[in-house]
Amino acid sequence: MKSNFENVDNVVLEITKKLSEVERFFPREFISMLDFVLRELLNNAVEHGNNMEEDRLVKLSLEITNEELIVDIYDEGKGYNPKKSLEKTENDDNFRVRNRGILSIYGFGFEIDADGGHTRAIYRNV
Amino acid sequence: MDIVTRENTIYCNINTNLVASYTKGYIEQLKKYLENDENYEVLQIDLSQTESIDSMGITFLISTYKTMSARGKAVKLTGVSEAMLRIFKMMKLDEVFKLKLNY
């Protein structure tokens, strides 16, 4: 998808709508968590990975098995260290205005790794 | 976002998801409205039509709260869904806002 927030919204709505159609496998709580996590990862790719340059592309891959959920996001940026975001936010208070996206994803129980323009978030015990 | 003042309360009705594609516009809209209205004690934000929120939406709520607090005004959130409350609790923000839940 091209890099803008409207596309993020559309993609996430499409994914969560499809998962909602099989609610017996994906309870609402799981879908709302995934909604938030996907938005954070995609927003990150659009804003920080691709610097809001619309013609730069973001790709998303989502794999769900019995044991885990794997989200792979590819952008055209140089990459970042998600653990650095975690260190920065641990020292801040709850009223900080920025830097809460990655911390929230960790808070939901995801592991995050990034390498160049590829970010992978894994959730186990689906 | 619909904004109206009744008695001493400004009511903001967010009629979309509170996510990145909308929040910049809401920030500007609210800022402009508040420039013309000082006669209120409470800013009430209704989220009953909001299903999804992201960190930019949360940033909007927090920065609004900080701005209002600095002016000595209160902020209330109403219509908060179960899903959104889970996110607020994870961020320890549930104790801050005066919440009225959707369920």
gemmi code that builds the backbone of each chain (N, CA, C; Angstrom):
import gemmi

chains = {
    "A": [
        ("MET", (0.836, -1.175, 0.000), (0.000, 0.000, 0.000), (0.891, 1.252, 0.000)),
        ("LYS", (0.341, 2.323, -0.532), (1.082, 3.594, -0.485), (1.055, 4.120, 0.945)),
        ("SER", (2.010, 4.999, 1.238), (2.208, 5.424, 2.621), (1.334, 6.618, 3.007)),
        ("ASN", (0.147, 6.329, 3.469), (-0.664, 7.369, 4.123), (-1.571, 6.708, 5.150)),
        ("PHE", (-2.056, 7.502, 6.074), (-2.818, 6.960, 7.190), (-4.209, 6.470, 6.767)),
        ("GLU", (-4.732, 7.023, 5.703), (-6.030, 6.539, 5.220), (-5.914, 5.087, 4.765)),
        ("ASN", (-4.805, 4.771, 4.094), (-4.591, 3.388, 3.667), (-4.426, 2.459, 4.863)),
        ("VAL", (-3.758, 2.940, 5.899), (-3.623, 2.130, 7.117), (-5.015, 1.789, 7.647)),
        ("ASP", (-5.851, 2.798, 7.736), (-7.207, 2.603, 8.244), (-7.953, 1.573, 7.397)),
        ("ASN", (-7.890, 1.729, 6.090), (-8.627, 0.834, 5.191), (-8.139, -0.612, 5.297)),
        ("VAL", (-6.830, -0.779, 5.345), (-6.257, -2.132, 5.411), (-6.653, -2.812, 6.718)),
        ("VAL", (-6.520, -2.100, 7.818), (-6.827, -2.707, 9.115), (-8.324, -3.038, 9.209)),
        ("LEU", (-9.150, -2.155, 8.706), (-10.600, -2.424, 8.739), (-10.935, -3.666, 7.920)),
        ("GLU", (-10.255, -3.814, 6.790), (-10.521, -4.972, 5.932), (-10.114, -6.269, 6.631)),
        ("ILE", (-8.949, -6.245, 7.264), (-8.451, -7.448, 7.941), (-9.351, -7.811, 9.118)),
        ("THR", (-9.678, -6.839, 9.943), (-10.473, -7.143, 11.136), (-11.899, -7.552, 10.757)),
        ("LYS", (-12.383, -7.021, 9.663), (-13.734, -7.416, 9.205), (-13.716, -8.895, 8.808)),
        ("LYS", (-12.687, -9.294, 8.078), (-12.590, -10.705, 7.648), (-12.461, -11.624, 8.860)),
        ("LEU", (-11.664, -11.239, 9.835), (-11.475, -12.083, 11.016), (-12.758, -12.137, 11.846)),
        ("SER", (-13.499, -11.048, 11.854), (-14.757, -11.019, 12.602), (-15.779, -11.992, 12.027)),
        ("GLU", (-15.642, -12.298, 10.752), (-16.595, -13.212, 10.108), (-16.411, -14.637, 10.614)),
        ("VAL", (-15.260, -14.925, 11.227), (-15.068, -16.247, 11.834), (-14.839, -16.061, 13.325)),
        ("GLU", (-15.830, -15.456, 13.963), (-15.676, -15.048, 15.359), (-15.437, -16.220, 16.295)),
        ("ARG", (-15.873, -17.409, 15.895), (-15.668, -18.535, 16.818), (-14.181, -18.872, 16.946)),
        ("PHE", (-13.387, -18.480, 15.962), (-11.946, -18.691, 16.053), (-11.238, -17.467, 16.616)),
        ("PHE", (-11.808, -16.288, 16.361), (-11.144, -15.057, 16.757), (-12.097, -14.214, 17.593)),
        ("PRO", (-12.040, -14.360, 18.909), (-12.952, -13.575, 19.751), (-12.715, -12.082, 19.615)),
        ("ARG", (-13.701, -11.309, 20.034), (-13.648, -9.852, 19.848), (-12.441, -9.237, 20.535)),
        ("GLU", (-12.108, -9.795, 21.676), (-10.970, -9.251, 22.429), (-9.678, -9.385, 21.618)),
        ("PHE", (-9.523, -10.523, 20.973), (-8.330, -10.767, 20.159), (-8.307, -9.813, 18.963)),
        ("ILE", (-9.448, -9.640, 18.332), (-9.513, -8.794, 17.139), (-9.243, -7.337, 17.499)),
        ("SER", (-9.748, -6.885, 18.629), (-9.508, -5.483, 18.987), (-8.043, -5.263, 19.328)),
        ("MET", (-7.409, -6.267, 19.945), (-5.979, -6.167, 20.211), (-5.201, -6.105, 18.892)),
        ("LEU", (-5.556, -6.983, 17.972), (-4.864, -7.019, 16.686), (-5.074, -5.721, 15.916)),
        ("ASP", (-6.276, -5.178, 15.999), (-6.581, -3.888, 15.364), (-5.572, -2.839, 15.817)),
        ("PHE", (-5.398, -2.736, 17.125), (-4.490, -1.737, 17.685), (-3.047, -1.992, 17.234)),
        ("VAL", (-2.609, -3.229, 17.345), (-1.211, -3.567, 17.028), (-0.910, -3.317, 15.552)),
        ("LEU", (-1.796, -3.743, 14.687), (-1.584, -3.520, 13.249), (-1.509, -2.027, 12.946)),
        ("ARG", (-2.385, -1.254, 13.556), (-2.360, 0.200, 13.320), (-1.030, 0.794, 13.747)),
        ("GLU", (-0.542, 0.376, 14.904), (0.724, 0.921, 15.391), (1.869, 0.575, 14.452)),
        ("LEU", (1.931, -0.673, 14.057), (3.038, -1.106, 13.196), (2.969, -0.431, 11.831)),
        ("LEU", (1.780, -0.346, 11.280), (1.637, 0.280, 9.959), (1.870, 1.790, 10.039)),
        ("ASN", (1.344, 2.423, 11.088), (1.576, 3.866, 11.250), (3.075, 4.153, 11.354)),
        ("ASN", (3.769, 3.294, 12.089), (5.219, 3.421, 12.256), (5.917, 3.356, 10.904)),
        ("ALA", (5.503, 2.380, 10.108), (6.122, 2.189, 8.798), (5.880, 3.405, 7.904)),
        ("VAL", (4.647, 3.914, 7.950), (4.284, 5.069, 7.112), (5.028, 6.323, 7.570)),
        ("GLU", (4.971, 6.566, 8.911), (5.490, 7.837, 9.409), (7.011, 7.822, 9.550)),
        ("HIS", (7.543, 6.786, 10.165), (8.978, 6.773, 10.466), (9.781, 6.008, 9.420)),
        ("GLY", (9.239, 4.894, 8.944), (9.965, 4.120, 7.940), (10.025, 4.857, 6.612)),
        ("ASN", (8.846, 5.297, 6.150), (8.783, 5.915, 4.828), (8.655, 7.432, 4.870)),
        ("ASN", (8.803, 8.040, 6.060), (8.789, 9.509, 6.202), (7.571, 10.171, 5.568)),
        ("MET", (6.442, 9.486, 5.611), (5.188, 10.015, 5.059), (5.285, 10.283, 3.544)),
        ("GLU", (6.273, 9.689, 2.875), (6.361, 9.860, 1.423), (5.413, 8.859, 0.795)),
        ("GLU", (4.347, 9.374, 0.235), (3.233, 8.532, -0.176), (3.615, 7.462, -1.199)),
        ("ASP", (4.553, 7.767, -2.075), (4.900, 6.795, -3.112), (5.773, 5.659, -2.599)),
        ("ARG", (6.260, 5.797, -1.391), (6.991, 4.672, -0.790), (5.964, 3.668, -0.296)),
        ("LEU", (6.293, 2.396, -0.481), (5.281, 1.378, -0.197), (5.495, 0.697, 1.155)),
        ("VAL", (4.395, 0.228, 1.702), (4.420, -0.601, 2.900), (3.748, -1.925, 2.539)),
        ("LYS", (4.383, -3.026, 2.957), (3.767, -4.345, 2.727), (3.491, -4.996, 4.077)),
        ("LEU", (2.399, -5.709, 4.126), (1.998, -6.381, 5.363), (1.756, -7.854, 5.075)),
        ("SER", (2.286, -8.694, 5.967), (1.987, -10.119, 5.891), (1.497, -10.549, 7.263)),
        ("LEU", (0.422, -11.307, 7.305), (-0.149, -11.746, 8.584), (-0.338, -13.256, 8.540)),
        ("GLU", (0.257, -13.945, 9.504), (0.132, -15.400, 9.545), (-0.396, -15.797, 10.923)),
        ("ILE", (-1.457, -16.579, 10.945), (-2.039, -17.022, 12.217), (-2.094, -18.542, 12.220)),
        ("THR", (-1.450, -19.137, 13.233), (-1.513, -20.591, 13.398), (-2.144, -20.881, 14.757)),
        ("ASN", (-2.173, -22.154, 15.129), (-2.720, -22.501, 16.451), (-1.868, -21.920, 17.578)),
        ("GLU", (-0.575, -21.791, 17.330), (0.343, -21.389, 18.403), (0.711, -19.922, 18.387)),
        ("GLU", (0.754, -19.322, 17.215), (1.259, -17.952, 17.178), (0.665, -17.117, 16.061)),
        ("LEU", (0.838, -15.831, 16.250), (0.411, -14.856, 15.251), (1.669, -14.086, 14.856)),
        ("ILE", (1.931, -14.024, 13.573), (3.143, -13.336, 13.100), (2.739, -12.218, 12.147)),
        ("VAL", (3.199, -11.021, 12.498), (2.964, -9.863, 11.630), (4.296, -9.416, 11.058)),
        ("ASP", (4.395, -9.348, 9.763), (5.598, -8.833, 9.101), (5.236, -7.566, 8.340)),
        ("ILE", (5.975, -6.517, 8.623), (5.756, -5.236, 7.947), (7.052, -4.873, 7.217)),
        ("TYR", (6.923, -4.493, 5.973), (8.089, -4.081, 5.184), (7.878, -2.645, 4.722)),
        ("ASP", (8.858, -1.795, 5.029), (8.808, -0.436, 4.494), (10.131, -0.153, 3.793)),
        ("GLU", (10.272, 1.042, 3.291), (11.484, 1.370, 2.525), (12.459, 2.200, 3.349)),
        ("GLY", (12.353, 2.100, 4.669), (13.239, 2.875, 5.527), (14.492, 2.108, 5.912)),
        ("LYS", (15.276, 2.745, 6.751), (16.560, 2.161, 7.138), (16.415, 1.229, 8.331)),
        ("GLY", (15.278, 1.304, 8.988), (15.084, 0.437, 10.137), (15.271, 1.165, 11.450)),
        ("TYR", (14.969, 0.470, 12.538), (15.099, 1.054, 13.871), (15.232, -0.081, 14.873)),
        ("ASN", (15.563, 0.281, 16.100), (15.680, -0.714, 17.158), (14.476, -0.577, 18.085)),
        ("PRO", (13.513, -1.482, 18.017), (12.323, -1.333, 18.851), (12.641, -1.366, 20.341)),
        ("LYS", (13.707, -2.041, 20.714), (14.062, -2.118, 22.135), (14.532, -0.765, 22.663)),
        ("LYS", (15.049, 0.070, 21.774), (15.449, 1.421, 22.195), (14.223, 2.235, 22.566)),
        ("SER", (13.151, 2.057, 21.804), (11.899, 2.750, 22.126), (11.420, 2.323, 23.508)),
        ("LEU", (11.616, 1.041, 23.800), (11.183, 0.510, 25.091), (11.989, 1.148, 26.217)),
        ("GLU", (13.299, 1.297, 26.054), (14.142, 1.906, 27.086), (13.736, 3.348, 27.311)),
        ("LYS", (13.482, 4.054, 26.201), (13.130, 5.465, 26.302), (11.841, 5.641, 27.064)),
        ("THR", (10.865, 4.787, 26.819), (9.549, 4.964, 27.416), (9.512, 4.483, 28.865)),
        ("GLU", (10.373, 3.586, 29.248), (10.344, 3.113, 30.624), (10.663, 4.233, 31.597)),
        ("ASN", (11.385, 5.246, 31.118), (11.758, 6.353, 31.998), (10.737, 7.474, 32.015)),
        ("ASP", (9.722, 7.357, 31.206), (8.755, 8.446, 31.091), (7.511, 8.172, 31.910)),
        ("ASP", (6.694, 9.202, 32.110), (5.461, 8.978, 32.865), (4.316, 8.629, 31.915)),
        ("ASN", (3.185, 8.281, 32.484), (2.065, 7.836, 31.661), (1.470, 8.951, 30.837)),
        ("PHE", (1.813, 10.210, 31.164), (1.251, 11.332, 30.438), (2.135, 11.822, 29.318)),
        ("ARG", (3.189, 11.060, 29.010), (3.991, 11.489, 27.874), (3.095, 11.493, 26.640)),
        ("VAL", (3.379, 12.451, 25.747), (2.502, 12.604, 24.599), (2.918, 11.657, 23.471)),
        ("ARG", (4.228, 11.388, 23.354), (4.674, 10.536, 22.247), (5.248, 9.223, 22.756)),
        ("ASN", (5.672, 8.390, 21.794), (6.420, 7.157, 22.088), (5.646, 6.127, 22.882)),
        ("ARG", (4.350, 6.011, 22.664), (3.636, 4.986, 23.405), (3.235, 3.805, 22.536)),
        ("GLY", (3.429, 3.895, 21.224), (2.982, 2.840, 20.319), (3.697, 1.519, 20.544)),
        ("ILE", (5.032, 1.528, 20.479), (5.811, 0.290, 20.610), (5.629, -0.304, 21.997)),
        ("LEU", (5.640, 0.560, 23.011), (5.462, 0.068, 24.380), (4.129, -0.646, 24.517)),
        ("SER", (3.116, -0.137, 23.860), (1.789, -0.757, 23.922), (1.808, -2.150, 23.302)),
        ("ILE", (2.537, -2.289, 22.207), (2.602, -3.595, 21.542), (3.295, -4.602, 22.448)),
        ("TYR", (4.361, -4.184, 23.096), (5.004, -5.060, 24.089), (4.023, -5.380, 25.214)),
        ("GLY", (3.274, -4.382, 25.613), (2.308, -4.562, 26.698), (1.251, -5.615, 26.394)),
        ("PHE", (0.949, -5.786, 25.115), (-0.025, -6.810, 24.716), (0.601, -8.197, 24.657)),
        ("GLY", (1.909, -8.273, 24.861), (2.564, -9.579, 24.890), (3.269, -9.952, 23.604)),
        ("PHE", (3.479, -9.000, 22.730), (4.186, -9.276, 21.479), (5.686, -9.168, 21.681)),
        ("GLU", (6.423, -9.947, 20.889), (7.853, -9.745, 20.747), (8.065, -9.019, 19.433)),
        ("ILE", (8.978, -8.063, 19.433), (9.198, -7.277, 18.207), (10.676, -7.314, 17.843)),
        ("ASP", (10.928, -7.570, 16.587), (12.283, -7.474, 16.057), (12.247, -6.660, 14.785)),
        ("ALA", (13.328, -5.929, 14.542), (13.385, -5.126, 13.316), (14.759, -5.278, 12.681)),
        ("ASP", (14.754, -5.349, 11.362), (16.006, -5.485, 10.626), (15.840, -4.704, 9.338)),
        ("GLY", (16.520, -3.556, 9.236), (16.342, -2.702, 8.062), (14.894, -2.272, 7.976)),
        ("GLY", (14.294, -2.425, 6.824), (12.908, -2.008, 6.646), (11.902, -3.097, 6.990)),
        ("HIS", (12.328, -4.125, 7.687), (11.440, -5.238, 8.039), (11.226, -5.282, 9.547)),
        ("THR", (9.977, -5.227, 9.951), (9.618, -5.369, 11.354), (8.752, -6.600, 11.509)),
        ("ARG", (9.086, -7.418, 12.489), (8.296, -8.621, 12.764), (7.790, -8.559, 14.197)),
        ("ALA", (6.498, -8.779, 14.357), (5.902, -8.845, 15.687), (5.255, -10.216, 15.842)),
        ("ILE", (5.584, -10.904, 16.931), (5.076, -12.263, 17.151), (4.313, -12.325, 18.464)),
        ("TYR", (3.153, -12.955, 18.398), (2.346, -13.171, 19.599), (2.139, -14.679, 19.731)),
        ("ARG", (2.501, -15.212, 20.866), (2.367, -16.659, 21.053), (1.136, -16.962, 21.895)),
        ("ASN", (0.774, -18.212, 21.906), (-0.383, -18.669, 22.675), (-1.678, -18.057, 22.178)),
        ("VAL", (-1.844, -18.131, 20.858), (-3.056, -17.616, 20.239), (-4.238, -18.478, 20.680)),
    ],
    "B": [
        ("MET", (-15.971, 15.330, 13.764), (-16.243, 15.527, 15.197), (-17.255, 16.659, 15.328)),
        ("ASP", (-18.321, 16.390, 16.058), (-19.319, 17.436, 16.307), (-19.035, 18.057, 17.660)),
        ("ILE", (-19.055, 19.390, 17.720), (-18.776, 20.073, 18.989), (-19.902, 21.052, 19.259)),
        ("VAL", (-20.407, 21.000, 20.499), (-21.471, 21.929, 20.886), (-21.305, 22.255, 22.359)),
        ("THR", (-21.657, 23.478, 22.730), (-21.597, 23.890, 24.132), (-23.007, 23.986, 24.686)),
        ("ARG", (-23.206, 23.331, 25.838), (-24.512, 23.434, 26.518), (-24.240, 23.714, 27.980)),
        ("GLU", (-24.799, 24.782, 28.469), (-24.558, 25.241, 29.840), (-23.055, 25.367, 30.039)),
        ("ASN", (-22.487, 24.668, 30.980), (-21.051, 24.878, 31.227), (-20.193, 23.738, 30.700)),
        ("THR", (-20.739, 22.974, 29.734), (-20.001, 21.827, 29.222), (-19.872, 21.891, 27.695)),
        ("ILE", (-18.660, 21.614, 27.229), (-18.453, 21.448, 25.786), (-18.537, 19.950, 25.492)),
        ("TYR", (-19.416, 19.596, 24.566), (-19.597, 18.192, 24.192), (-18.948, 17.946, 22.837)),
        ("CYS", (-17.983, 17.002, 22.829), (-17.347, 16.599, 21.569), (-17.806, 15.191, 21.257)),
        ("ASN", (-18.423, 15.019, 20.125), (-18.872, 13.696, 19.715), (-17.967, 13.217, 18.577)),
        ("ILE", (-17.123, 12.229, 18.902), (-16.225, 11.683, 17.882), (-17.019, 10.651, 17.085)),
        ("ASN", (-17.288, 10.929, 15.823), (-18.135, 10.020, 15.046), (-17.357, 9.182, 14.035)),
        ("THR", (-16.062, 8.994, 14.349), (-15.224, 8.109, 13.524), (-14.345, 7.305, 14.485)),
        ("ASN", (-13.486, 6.462, 13.935), (-12.442, 5.884, 14.766), (-11.472, 7.002, 15.153)),
        ("LEU", (-10.872, 6.879, 16.321), (-9.938, 7.906, 16.774), (-8.521, 7.432, 16.437)),
        ("VAL", (-8.191, 7.618, 15.183), (-6.940, 7.087, 14.640), (-6.237, 8.150, 13.810)),
        ("ALA", (-5.019, 7.801, 13.383), (-4.118, 8.770, 12.757), (-4.748, 9.546, 11.598)),
        ("SER", (-5.571, 8.891, 10.817), (-6.132, 9.561, 9.639), (-7.096, 10.685, 10.006)),
        ("TYR", (-7.541, 10.734, 11.244), (-8.513, 11.757, 11.656), (-7.988, 12.725, 12.715)),
        ("THR", (-7.010, 12.316, 13.507), (-6.703, 13.087, 14.707), (-6.127, 14.473, 14.416)),
        ("LYS", (-5.340, 14.594, 13.348), (-4.776, 15.909, 13.058), (-5.896, 16.920, 12.830)),
        ("GLY", (-6.888, 16.517, 12.086), (-8.029, 17.390, 11.821), (-8.786, 17.721, 13.095)),
        ("TYR", (-8.920, 16.733, 13.991), (-9.640, 16.964, 15.246), (-8.894, 17.943, 16.141)),
        ("ILE", (-7.578, 17.826, 16.156), (-6.772, 18.738, 16.976), (-7.019, 20.171, 16.528)),
        ("GLU", (-6.975, 20.386, 15.240), (-7.166, 21.747, 14.714), (-8.591, 22.223, 14.940)),
        ("GLN", (-9.533, 21.324, 14.772), (-10.945, 21.683, 14.940), (-11.219, 22.096, 16.386)),
        ("LEU", (-10.697, 21.323, 17.315), (-10.947, 21.621, 18.720), (-10.228, 22.907, 19.141)),
        ("LYS", (-9.017, 23.059, 18.655), (-8.240, 24.261, 18.991), (-8.987, 25.521, 18.549)),
        ("LYS", (-9.517, 25.471, 17.335), (-10.251, 26.612, 16.789), (-11.513, 26.897, 17.606)),
        ("TYR", (-12.200, 25.842, 18.002), (-13.445, 26.008, 18.762), (-13.153, 26.636, 20.112)),
        ("LEU", (-12.099, 26.165, 20.753), (-11.788, 26.647, 22.089), (-11.310, 28.094, 22.089)),
        ("GLU", (-10.784, 28.550, 20.962), (-10.354, 29.944, 20.865), (-11.545, 30.884, 21.034)),
        ("ASN", (-12.721, 30.408, 20.657), (-13.910, 31.259, 20.672), (-14.837, 31.001, 21.855)),
        ("ASP", (-14.435, 30.122, 22.740), (-15.340, 29.761, 23.830), (-14.559, 29.576, 25.115)),
        ("GLU", (-14.823, 30.436, 26.080), (-14.146, 30.303, 27.376), (-15.129, 29.940, 28.485)),
        ("ASN", (-16.445, 29.937, 28.146), (-17.453, 29.791, 29.187), (-17.823, 28.339, 29.423)),
        ("TYR", (-16.876, 27.543, 29.883), (-17.152, 26.146, 30.167), (-16.292, 25.691, 31.325)),
        ("GLU", (-16.747, 24.648, 31.981), (-15.971, 24.067, 33.073), (-15.505, 22.654, 32.732)),
        ("VAL", (-16.252, 22.014, 31.833), (-15.980, 20.605, 31.517), (-15.943, 20.411, 30.005)),
        ("LEU", (-14.995, 19.583, 29.548), (-14.953, 19.136, 28.156), (-15.281, 17.645, 28.173)),
        ("GLN", (-16.393, 17.297, 27.559), (-16.799, 15.895, 27.568), (-16.650, 15.321, 26.160)),
        ("ILE", (-15.886, 14.234, 26.053), (-15.631, 13.606, 24.759), (-16.362, 12.271, 24.714)),
        ("ASP", (-17.274, 12.150, 23.763), (-18.070, 10.926, 23.649), (-17.450, 10.000, 22.601)),
        ("LEU", (-17.133, 8.778, 23.036), (-16.475, 7.811, 22.156), (-17.381, 6.631, 21.815)),
        ("SER", (-18.658, 6.805, 21.973), (-19.567, 5.662, 21.771), (-19.639, 5.207, 20.308)),
        ("GLN", (-19.238, 6.078, 19.379), (-19.225, 5.663, 17.972), (-17.824, 5.279, 17.500)),
        ("THR", (-16.909, 5.216, 18.449), (-15.517, 4.931, 18.107), (-15.202, 3.482, 18.422)),
        ("GLU", (-14.872, 2.722, 17.412), (-14.542, 1.313, 17.653), (-13.040, 1.107, 17.799)),
        ("SER", (-12.261, 1.882, 17.056), (-10.816, 1.681, 17.068), (-10.110, 2.949, 17.515)),
        ("ILE", (-8.981, 2.737, 18.190), (-8.134, 3.847, 18.595), (-6.693, 3.421, 18.386)),
        ("ASP", (-5.826, 4.363, 18.068), (-4.401, 4.046, 17.994), (-3.647, 5.025, 18.886)),
        ("SER", (-2.308, 4.962, 18.849), (-1.550, 5.786, 19.792), (-1.710, 7.274, 19.469)),
        ("MET", (-1.998, 7.608, 18.225), (-2.218, 9.029, 17.903), (-3.552, 9.497, 18.467)),
        ("GLY", (-4.519, 8.610, 18.493), (-5.794, 8.942, 19.116), (-5.634, 9.130, 20.614)),
        ("ILE", (-4.824, 8.274, 21.215), (-4.561, 8.396, 22.648), (-3.788, 9.673, 22.928)),
        ("THR", (-2.855, 9.982, 22.055), (-2.106, 11.238, 22.191), (-3.048, 12.430, 22.126)),
        ("PHE", (-4.029, 12.378, 21.244), (-5.031, 13.445, 21.160), (-5.750, 13.602, 22.497)),
        ("LEU", (-6.152, 12.496, 23.095), (-6.873, 12.558, 24.370), (-5.975, 13.095, 25.486)),
        ("ILE", (-4.747, 12.628, 25.523), (-3.833, 13.064, 26.586), (-3.478, 14.530, 26.430)),
        ("SER", (-3.167, 14.955, 25.217), (-2.790, 16.365, 25.035), (-3.982, 17.282, 25.297)),
        ("THR", (-5.185, 16.807, 24.966), (-6.390, 17.580, 25.290), (-6.544, 17.678, 26.802)),
        ("TYR", (-6.319, 16.549, 27.475), (-6.415, 16.535, 28.940), (-5.402, 17.501, 29.566)),
        ("LYS", (-4.183, 17.482, 29.054), (-3.142, 18.359, 29.609), (-3.488, 19.831, 29.382)),
        ("THR", (-3.975, 20.136, 28.184), (-4.344, 21.517, 27.870), (-5.478, 21.983, 28.774)),
        ("MET", (-6.480, 21.141, 28.939), (-7.631, 21.517, 29.781), (-7.226, 21.658, 31.232)),
        ("SER", (-6.376, 20.756, 31.704), (-5.918, 20.817, 33.092), (-5.180, 22.115, 33.355)),
        ("ALA", (-4.371, 22.517, 32.386), (-3.610, 23.762, 32.544), (-4.552, 24.967, 32.642)),
        ("ARG", (-5.743, 24.825, 32.063), (-6.727, 25.918, 32.113), (-7.689, 25.759, 33.292)),
        ("GLY", (-7.463, 24.699, 34.076), (-8.352, 24.467, 35.216), (-9.695, 23.872, 34.832)),
        ("LYS", (-9.741, 23.228, 33.682), (-11.003, 22.610, 33.228), (-10.909, 21.091, 33.375)),
        ("ALA", (-12.064, 20.446, 33.509), (-12.113, 18.987, 33.634), (-12.367, 18.346, 32.281)),
        ("VAL", (-11.905, 17.105, 32.128), (-12.171, 16.332, 30.913), (-12.863, 15.039, 31.305)),
        ("LYS", (-13.936, 14.706, 30.609), (-14.622, 13.435, 30.839), (-14.694, 12.671, 29.530)),
        ("LEU", (-14.505, 11.361, 29.613), (-14.714, 10.507, 28.448), (-15.962, 9.683, 28.693)),
        ("THR", (-16.835, 9.611, 27.717), (-18.038, 8.794, 27.840), (-18.119, 7.823, 26.673)),
        ("GLY", (-18.904, 6.759, 26.840), (-19.113, 5.801, 25.761), (-17.884, 4.991, 25.420)),
        ("VAL", (-17.024, 4.763, 26.415), (-15.787, 4.011, 26.157), (-16.101, 2.525, 26.054)),
        ("SER", (-15.689, 1.908, 24.966), (-15.984, 0.480, 24.756), (-15.061, -0.368, 25.628)),
        ("GLU", (-15.444, -1.633, 25.761), (-14.645, -2.583, 26.531), (-13.230, -2.696, 25.968)),
        ("ALA", (-13.157, -2.740, 24.619), (-11.849, -2.881, 23.949), (-10.955, -1.682, 24.244)),
        ("MET", (-11.569, -0.511, 24.198), (-10.792, 0.693, 24.427), (-10.378, 0.795, 25.888)),
        ("LEU", (-11.246, 0.359, 26.774), (-10.909, 0.397, 28.193), (-9.722, -0.508, 28.486)),
        ("ARG", (-9.657, -1.648, 27.791), (-8.508, -2.544, 27.976), (-7.215, -1.829, 27.616)),
        ("ILE", (-7.257, -1.069, 26.539), (-6.063, -0.326, 26.111), (-5.722, 0.746, 27.141)),
        ("PHE", (-6.730, 1.463, 27.613), (-6.481, 2.490, 28.625), (-5.894, 1.875, 29.891)),
        ("LYS", (-6.411, 0.739, 30.279), (-5.916, 0.083, 31.497), (-4.477, -0.351, 31.321)),
        ("MET", (-4.157, -0.865, 30.135), (-2.792, -1.309, 29.884), (-1.826, -0.126, 29.982)),
        ("MET", (-2.303, 1.048, 29.588), (-1.459, 2.246, 29.638), (-1.628, 3.005, 30.950)),
        ("LYS", (-2.405, 2.420, 31.868), (-2.663, 3.025, 33.177), (-3.324, 4.406, 33.040)),
        ("LEU", (-4.128, 4.559, 32.024), (-4.821, 5.832, 31.820), (-6.270, 5.763, 32.318)),
        ("ASP", (-6.723, 4.598, 32.702), (-8.130, 4.463, 33.114), (-8.404, 5.230, 34.407)),
        ("GLU", (-7.359, 5.396, 35.223), (-7.564, 6.093, 36.493), (-7.603, 7.605, 36.312)),
        ("VAL", (-7.157, 8.055, 35.179), (-7.017, 9.488, 34.954), (-8.317, 10.132, 34.483)),
        ("PHE", (-8.864, 9.547, 33.437), (-10.062, 10.126, 32.847), (-11.290, 9.716, 33.651)),
        ("LYS", (-12.240, 10.579, 33.722), (-13.497, 10.226, 34.391), (-14.329, 9.476, 33.358)),
        ("LEU", (-14.335, 8.146, 33.473), (-14.894, 7.338, 32.411), (-16.335, 6.938, 32.662)),
        ("LYS", (-17.142, 7.004, 31.601), (-18.451, 6.362, 31.636), (-18.420, 5.325, 30.526)),
        ("LEU", (-18.690, 4.102, 30.889), (-18.469, 3.024, 29.952), (-19.668, 2.780, 29.061)),
        ("ASN", (-19.365, 2.041, 27.984), (-20.382, 1.774, 26.985), (-21.229, 0.572, 27.335)),
        ("TYR", (-20.849, -0.127, 28.412), (-21.544, -1.370, 28.734), (-21.776, -1.483, 30.229)),
    ],
}
model = gemmi.Model(1)
for chain_id, residues in chains.items():
    chain = gemmi.Chain(chain_id)
    for i, (resn, *xyz) in enumerate(residues, 1):
        res = gemmi.Residue()
        res.name, res.seqid = resn, gemmi.SeqId(i, " ")
        for name, pos in zip(("N", "CA", "C"), xyz):
            atom = gemmi.Atom()
            atom.name, atom.element = name, gemmi.Element(name[0])
            atom.pos, atom.b_iso = gemmi.Position(*pos), 0.0
            res.add_atom(atom)
        chain.add_residue(res)
    model.add_chain(chain)
structure = gemmi.Structure()
structure.add_model(model)
structure.setup_entities()
